[in-house]
Amino acid sequence: MLAAGLLAAPMAGCAGRGNEGDRVFRQFDPANQVGGLAETIESWNAEHPDYRISMETLSPNNPQQFAREANAGSGPDIAQLAFTDVSFMAEPRILTPLDDLMASSPAEGGDDLLATDMTTYDGSMWAVPWTADTMALVYRPDVLEQAGISETPQDWEELAEVAAKITQDAGGEVSGFVFPAGAQFSSAQWFPINYYLWAHDSQLIRADGETWSVGVSEQQLADTMEYFTSFFTEGITPVSMQATTDYGDPSIIGSLDDGTCAMTFMPPAAFRTARESVGAELMTAPMPGGLEDGATHLGGRALGINANCEEPEAAWEFVKFLMSPETFENYPQYPASATTLDQIDVDPSEQGYIDQLPHAESFARYADAPITIASLQALVNQQFSAVYSGQSEPPDAARKIISTITTGLEE
């Protein structure tokens, strides 16, 4: 716990005002997911009666509102930010640069933060990585055991082999691997597709300085399409998944519950929900290739200080408190610090996330390109799904992706 006397300067000069003069910390996760965070902030307030913080929830995330407020000289003192929003906030300088604060008053675990590539802009740190998440392999250990599988797959080729064995041994009654494969922009198939590409030394686009180019060949894309299509053609994954977009879809949770799904993938929050709903043991493991650096994605949240805050040193002390192991004792998130990650206790069923996170890397590899990540996601999901359904052949769909990306990078 930070001592009450640690803050030499009052926070009265900051932009936000909460209840009875409290300073405002704004976050955007649903209220039912932040009970532990509210308790943690109350513990801060009990130790710092002169520097109380009010937590404000604005859900869903609305970076444009913060930008409007900050540009007008108002807004919350401290804000939770999506990694992908930091550069949007940093470019107009509506956040406080943190380099000097971090140097003069280092945060615990601040030497090995994850995803700093997403919080750095124009050579300065404009927000600090706070929480981290990724996708892990979720599985029913009893179903794997029934098929004689003692270890989860280490790479994508082994995943296909193990999943096929599970389905074959069960006479087709168990789906060895289930994944949402819908064509919509939001379809979660985007993640395993990229993981597969990254594990095979390719990616959709690459930057060489300020020059962007296509980072994958037509053959590599076609091979990736054939790989995921094989799960449907060999009866490993139900065809119904081609109409599913969400890793937490009731059909996936239901098949985990009745034992007809052996393996799938989920982020931490979805896994915890599934664990509460499924009447059997669920475990996690790293995704195929997940222990290789850069073969899986790193998502999460950052913390930024409003540029209108007149006493940023005081606000920084609160940010440091939120980054401390004490916060994560009550707040069910993973810290974006390898050191703090090692210090917290997690349910053994979540060990897959803990093992994988230090190796995961953000989507910064696609950020700031002429073609947006959202456009890439919509394009890839649509073309892969067209192959699954038989509407396109892999070479044709691969050419469409390459052509569209090439055009997008030239605009």
Order of alpha helices (4+ residues) and beta strands (2+ residues): beta-alpha-beta-alpha-beta-alpha-alpha-beta-beta-beta-beta-alpha-alpha-alpha-beta-beta-alpha-alpha-beta-alpha-beta-beta-alpha-alpha-beta-alpha-alpha-alpha-alpha
